[in-house]
Amino acid sequence: MGYFQREKMTNQVTRILCPGDVYVYLVEGSRSAALIDTGFGVGSLRQYVESLTDLPVTVLLTHGHLDHAGGAGEFEEVYLNYKDLELARQHTSIAVRSAGFCEGKNVHSSFEFVPPKPVEEYLPLTDGQRFELGGMTVTMLELPGHTPGSMCVLLEELRTMLLGDACNSLGFLQLPGSLSVAEYGRAMKEFAKHEEQFDTTWYSHPHNFGGKEIIQETIQLCDEIVSGVRCGIPYGTSDTGKCVLIAREVDENEHPKDGKTANFIYSPSNELR
């Protein structure tokens, strides 16, 4: 079964669409390659990546959720921020991945899920850690909020930042373990010091979009919510049945109606901590 589709972003970067509408990125230097995230672990991503490059591959995970760390078990050298270690243990079990992958879809769980990676085999990923691939430098930068250990990926020579799920046009702060809006705002302001290092932004899911302006827009949203200037709009319920809010009203495509790009969903009980 053809599980994967690829798109060449630059001469050095291939974006791979995995089952479940998740993008992973293969970054190639002259000596080695880095694979950013591994999707749900449906089908053999490793075999697909090996059909694209002969270079040795290091896996760098942006966070521990099932749709990003799910395929890590196929690879030997996998780095993860240890703040998401327990999250990865919970999320990468085949039972959790199967339920999450099939949720809301008219499909059965008869897909080929790769085994999970034992948590003791993950290597530590830290803020500012750099990976020299040979003419390509990948720098991992912390941006907690979506998860405690969320990381963004700076491709230095390309002046491109993979923001992943950490900051985008429909961020999730309503999940178990997500930071409060206030904490997220503080993390965003700290992250903003890197703005001068990139011009382009990439994301982990097809529905996300936005350019560099998304950083300051997100900071402004957090400040407005915390100060009470902005009130969130009801946006369904969380997995625990509690009401959640969205910062900006969206259209049928889930794009903000006011023409901005930054947006996120959050719990009203999780604003100010």
matplotlib code that plots the C-alpha trace (Angstrom):
import matplotlib.pyplot as plt

x = [0.0, 1.3, 1.2, 3.4, 3.6, 6.6, 7.1, 10.5, 10.6, 14.3, 17.2, 18.0, 14.5, 11.7, 8.3, 6.6, 2.8, 2.1, -1.3, -3.4, -2.5, 0.8, 3.9, 7.4, 10.5, 13.7, 16.7, 19.8, 23.3, 26.5, 27.3, 24.0, 20.3, 17.7, 14.1, 11.9, 9.0, 7.7, 3.9, 1.4, 3.7, 1.3, 3.3, 7.1, 8.4, 11.9, 11.7, 10.3, 13.0, 15.7, 14.3, 14.9, 18.4, 21.5, 22.7, 22.6, 19.4, 18.9, 15.3, 14.4, 11.0, 9.1, 7.0, 5.7, 2.2, 1.0, 1.0, 4.6, 6.4, 4.3, 6.8, 9.9, 10.2, 11.6, 14.6, 17.7, 18.8, 15.8, 16.0, 13.1, 12.8, 12.6, 9.8, 7.6, 9.0, 6.0, 3.7, 5.5, 5.2, 1.5, 0.8, 2.9, 1.3, -0.4, -3.8, -3.6, -2.3, -4.9, -7.8, -6.4, -5.8, -9.3, -11.2, -13.7, -12.9, -15.0, -12.2, -11.2, -7.9, -6.5, -3.6, 0.1, 1.3, 5.0, 5.9, 6.5, 10.0, 10.9, 11.2, 14.6, 16.0, 15.2, 18.1, 17.8, 16.9, 17.6, 17.1, 19.7, 21.0, 22.6, 23.0, 25.6, 24.6, 27.3, 26.4, 23.1, 22.6, 19.5, 19.0, 16.3, 14.5, 12.1, 8.6, 6.4, 2.7, 1.1, 3.1, 5.7, 8.5, 7.5, 10.4, 10.7, 13.3, 15.6, 17.2, 19.9, 21.2, 17.7, 16.5, 13.5, 11.7, 9.6, 7.1, 5.2, 2.4, 4.0, 2.7, 0.3, -3.1, -5.0, -3.0, -4.2, -3.7, -6.8, -5.1, -4.0, -0.6, -0.8, 0.3, -2.0, -2.4, -0.3, 2.5, 2.3, 2.5, 5.7, 7.2, 6.3, 8.0, 11.1, 11.0, 10.6, 14.3, 14.9, 12.8, 15.8, 17.1, 14.4, 12.2, 10.0, 7.8, 6.7, 4.1, 3.3, -0.3, -1.8, -4.4, -1.9, -0.5, 1.1, 4.4, 6.8, 4.1, 2.4, 4.9, 3.9, 0.2, 0.3, 1.9, -0.7, -3.5, -2.1, -1.7, -5.3, -6.8, -4.8, -5.6, -9.3, -9.3, -10.3, -12.9, -12.7, -15.5, -17.1, -15.6, -17.0, -15.9, -12.6, -12.0, -13.1, -16.4, -15.5, -16.2, -13.2, -12.8, -11.1, -9.2, -10.4, -13.7, -13.1, -14.7, -15.7, -12.0, -11.0, -9.2, -9.6, -12.3, -10.4, -7.7, -5.0, -3.2, -2.4, -5.1, -5.5, -8.0, -7.8, -9.7, -11.4, -10.1, -6.5, -6.0, -4.1, -1.9]
y = [0.0, 3.4, 5.2, 8.2, 11.1, 13.4, 17.0, 18.6, 21.9, 22.7, 20.8, 19.7, 19.2, 16.7, 17.0, 13.7, 13.4, 10.5, 8.8, 11.0, 14.2, 14.6, 16.1, 14.9, 16.5, 14.8, 17.2, 16.1, 17.4, 16.1, 13.7, 12.8, 13.4, 14.4, 13.2, 15.6, 13.5, 10.1, 10.4, 7.8, 4.9, 3.5, 1.7, 1.6, 5.2, 3.9, 1.9, 5.0, 7.3, 4.8, 4.9, 8.6, 8.8, 6.7, 8.9, 7.9, 9.3, 10.8, 11.3, 14.5, 14.6, 17.9, 16.5, 13.2, 13.1, 9.9, 11.6, 12.8, 10.1, 7.1, 5.8, 6.3, 2.6, 1.9, 4.0, 3.6, 7.1, 9.1, 12.4, 13.7, 16.5, 14.5, 16.8, 14.8, 11.4, 10.1, 11.6, 9.6, 6.5, 6.9, 8.1, 5.6, 2.4, 0.7, 0.8, 4.6, 5.2, 3.0, 4.6, 8.1, 7.4, 5.9, 8.5, 10.3, 8.2, 5.5, 3.0, 0.0, -0.4, -3.0, -0.7, -1.7, 0.0, -0.2, -1.2, 1.6, 2.7, 1.9, 5.2, 4.3, 4.3, 7.9, 10.3, 13.7, 16.7, 20.2, 23.8, 25.1, 21.6, 21.7, 18.9, 19.4, 17.4, 18.7, 22.1, 22.0, 22.9, 21.9, 23.7, 22.6, 25.3, 24.9, 26.4, 24.8, 25.2, 22.5, 20.1, 20.8, 19.6, 21.0, 21.9, 24.0, 23.3, 26.0, 25.2, 27.7, 27.9, 28.1, 30.7, 28.5, 27.6, 24.5, 25.6, 22.2, 22.2, 24.6, 27.8, 27.8, 28.8, 26.4, 25.5, 23.1, 24.3, 22.4, 19.0, 17.3, 18.6, 21.8, 25.0, 27.8, 30.8, 32.9, 30.4, 30.0, 33.7, 33.9, 31.1, 32.8, 36.0, 34.1, 32.3, 35.6, 36.3, 33.9, 35.9, 37.5, 34.0, 33.0, 34.3, 31.3, 29.1, 25.5, 23.4, 19.8, 19.5, 20.6, 22.8, 25.0, 28.1, 31.5, 33.4, 34.9, 37.3, 34.4, 34.8, 38.4, 37.7, 34.7, 36.8, 39.5, 36.9, 35.6, 39.1, 40.0, 36.9, 37.2, 40.9, 40.3, 42.4, 39.4, 36.8, 33.3, 31.9, 28.5, 25.8, 22.5, 20.3, 18.6, 14.9, 15.2, 16.9, 20.4, 23.5, 24.8, 28.2, 29.4, 32.8, 33.9, 33.2, 30.9, 30.3, 26.9, 26.2, 27.0, 30.2, 33.3, 35.5, 38.7, 37.9, 37.1, 33.8, 33.0, 31.1, 28.5, 26.5, 26.5, 25.7, 28.6, 27.0, 27.1, 30.8, 32.5, 30.0]
z = [0.0, -0.9, 2.5, 1.7, -0.7, -1.1, -2.1, -2.7, -0.7, -1.5, -2.9, 0.7, 2.2, 1.3, 2.9, 3.3, 3.8, 6.2, 6.8, 9.1, 7.3, 9.1, 7.5, 8.3, 6.9, 5.6, 5.7, 3.8, 4.2, 2.5, 5.3, 7.0, 7.2, 9.8, 9.8, 11.6, 13.2, 12.2, 11.9, 13.4, 12.6, 9.9, 7.3, 7.1, 7.0, 7.4, 4.2, 2.4, 3.7, 2.7, -0.8, -0.8, 0.7, 1.3, 4.1, 7.8, 9.3, 12.8, 14.0, 15.8, 17.3, 17.8, 20.6, 22.0, 20.6, 18.7, 15.3, 15.6, 17.6, 16.5, 14.0, 16.1, 16.9, 13.4, 14.0, 16.2, 16.8, 18.0, 20.0, 22.1, 24.7, 28.0, 29.2, 26.7, 27.6, 29.6, 27.0, 24.3, 26.3, 26.6, 23.1, 21.1, 22.2, 19.3, 21.0, 21.5, 18.0, 16.4, 18.3, 17.5, 13.9, 13.3, 15.4, 13.2, 10.2, 8.6, 8.7, 10.7, 12.7, 10.3, 9.3, 9.7, 12.8, 13.6, 17.2, 19.7, 20.8, 24.4, 26.3, 27.7, 24.1, 23.4, 23.4, 25.1, 23.0, 24.5, 23.7, 21.3, 20.4, 16.9, 14.4, 11.6, 8.6, 6.2, 4.7, 6.6, 10.2, 12.2, 15.5, 17.9, 19.9, 22.8, 22.5, 25.3, 25.2, 23.0, 25.1, 27.9, 25.6, 22.2, 20.0, 16.8, 14.1, 12.7, 9.3, 9.6, 6.1, 4.6, 7.2, 7.7, 10.9, 11.2, 13.9, 13.8, 16.3, 18.7, 17.0, 14.0, 12.6, 14.8, 17.8, 20.5, 24.1, 25.4, 25.6, 28.9, 29.7, 27.6, 29.2, 30.2, 27.9, 30.2, 30.3, 26.6, 26.1, 28.2, 26.2, 23.0, 24.1, 24.9, 21.5, 19.7, 20.2, 17.3, 14.8, 13.2, 12.2, 9.8, 7.0, 6.2, 8.4, 7.8, 9.7, 10.5, 9.2, 5.8, 7.3, 9.1, 7.4, 8.1, 7.7, 10.2, 11.4, 13.3, 16.1, 17.1, 16.3, 18.8, 21.5, 21.0, 21.3, 24.5, 26.0, 25.0, 26.6, 29.8, 30.2, 29.4, 26.3, 24.2, 25.2, 23.6, 21.5, 22.4, 20.3, 21.3, 24.1, 25.2, 25.5, 29.2, 28.1, 29.2, 27.1, 25.1, 23.5, 20.3, 20.4, 16.9, 15.1, 12.1, 8.7, 7.2, 6.4, 10.0, 8.9, 11.1, 9.8, 10.6, 8.1, 10.7, 10.8, 14.5, 16.4, 19.1, 21.1, 24.8, 28.0, 29.9, 33.1, 31.8, 30.9, 33.6, 35.5]

ax = plt.figure().add_subplot(projection="3d")
ax.plot(x, y, z, "-o")
ax.set_aspect("equal")
plt.show()
